[in-house]
Amino acid sequence: MQNKDDYYSVGTLTEETLRKLEESGLRMTVQRRHIIDILTNSDCTSPKELWYEAREFVPDLGIATVYRLINRLEQIGVLQKQRSLGMRPEVPQLGTIHSGKGQRVYKSKGADLTELVRLGMISRGIIGPNNVIQLSLSGNKINVTVVK
């Protein structure tokens, strides 16, 4: 039975991706290549499902290998695990800004964190002035997605 709580979306595997994997200390084995191939060509919804599919090609594959590879692909930004629990995603909001001495400098009444981040990215030359971004929380990190 598929677990609909997990969904893995994989970017295109390029030589750049393989280079990033090797630079991160991961040796590309036959097992890992099969797992990556299955990730890019199937609709696996959980590590266990991926493991079952990969075992058709590599019978001695351990499930720990699947989890380690998934974690590494997430770390280098190639794989994104999305959880859908029927709840609204948590969108970061700008809180109160304090000085180094603990004094309140700015209370974020109506300030838009997304727009502040977008303007900062434009000023640094990361994106163009016509780009639109979305912010999302992943643990204690704010992820930025350039929508257009």
C-alpha positions in Angstrom: 0.0 0.0 0.0 1.4 3.4 -0.9 2.0 5.9 1.9 0.5 9.1 0.6 2.2 11.2 3.4 5.6 11.1 1.6 6.3 12.1 -2.0 9.7 12.5 -3.5 10.3 15.0 -6.3 13.6 14.6 -8.0 15.4 17.1 -10.2 17.0 16.0 -13.5 20.1 13.9 -12.7 22.9 15.5 -14.6 26.6 15.1 -14.5 26.5 18.1 -12.1 24.3 16.0 -9.7 26.7 13.0 -9.9 29.6 15.3 -9.3 27.9 16.9 -6.2 27.3 13.4 -4.9 30.9 12.4 -5.3 32.1 15.7 -3.8 29.9 15.1 -0.8 31.9 11.9 -0.2 29.4 9.4 -1.7 30.9 6.7 -3.9 28.6 5.8 -6.8 27.9 2.1 -6.6 25.7 0.0 -8.7 23.2 -0.1 -5.9 23.0 3.7 -5.7 22.8 4.1 -9.5 19.8 1.7 -9.5 18.1 3.6 -6.7 18.7 6.9 -8.5 17.4 5.5 -11.7 14.2 4.3 -10.0 13.7 7.7 -8.3 13.9 9.5 -11.6 11.7 7.1 -13.6 9.0 5.9 -11.2 6.4 7.3 -8.8 7.8 5.9 -5.5 6.0 7.4 -2.6 8.2 6.1 0.3 11.7 4.7 0.9 10.2 1.3 1.5 8.5 1.3 -1.8 11.7 2.4 -3.5 13.6 -0.4 -1.7 11.1 -3.0 -3.0 11.5 -1.8 -6.5 15.3 -1.6 -6.3 15.6 -5.1 -4.9 14.4 -6.4 -8.3 17.7 -5.3 -9.7 19.9 -5.6 -6.6 18.6 -8.4 -4.5 21.1 -7.8 -1.6 20.2 -4.1 -1.3 19.7 -3.0 2.3 17.0 -0.5 3.2 19.6 1.6 5.1 21.4 2.2 1.8 18.1 3.6 0.4 17.6 5.9 3.4 21.3 7.1 3.4 21.1 7.9 -0.3 17.8 9.8 0.1 19.3 11.8 2.9 22.3 12.7 0.9 20.2 13.7 -2.1 18.2 16.0 0.1 21.4 17.5 1.6 22.8 18.4 -1.8 19.4 19.8 -3.0 18.6 17.2 -5.6 15.7 15.5 -3.8 12.9 17.2 -1.9 10.7 15.4 0.4 7.3 16.9 0.8 4.8 15.9 3.4 1.1 16.5 2.9 -0.9 15.9 6.1 -3.9 17.8 5.0 -2.7 20.9 6.8 -1.7 24.3 5.6 2.0 24.6 5.0 3.8 26.8 7.5 4.9 30.0 5.8 7.5 32.1 7.6 6.5 35.5 8.8 8.6 38.4 9.9 8.7 38.8 13.6 10.0 41.7 15.7 13.5 43.0 15.0 15.7 43.7 18.0 19.1 45.4 18.3 22.1 43.6 19.6 21.2 45.2 23.0 17.8 43.6 23.0 15.8 46.8 22.2 13.0 46.5 19.8 13.9 48.2 16.6 10.9 47.3 14.4 7.6 45.6 15.0 6.6 43.8 11.8 3.0 45.1 11.5 2.1 44.4 7.9 5.8 43.8 6.7 6.1 41.1 4.2 9.1 38.8 4.8 8.8 37.3 1.3 9.2 40.7 -0.3 12.1 41.7 2.0 13.9 38.5 1.0 13.1 39.0 -2.7 14.4 42.6 -2.6 17.6 41.4 -0.9 18.1 38.7 -3.5 17.6 41.2 -6.3 20.1 43.6 -4.7 22.7 40.8 -4.5 22.1 39.9 -8.1 20.8 36.4 -7.3 17.5 36.9 -9.1 16.0 39.5 -11.5 13.5 42.2 -10.6 10.7 40.3 -12.3 11.2 37.1 -10.4 8.6 35.9 -7.9 9.6 33.8 -4.9 7.9 31.6 -2.3 9.3 30.9 1.2 8.7 27.7 3.2 10.0 26.3 6.4 11.9 23.1 6.7 12.9 22.6 10.3 14.8 25.7 11.3 15.7 26.7 7.7 13.8 29.0 5.4 13.8 27.7 1.8 13.3 30.0 -1.1 11.7 28.8 -4.4 11.9 31.0 -7.4 8.5 30.6 -9.0 9.1 32.7 -12.2 
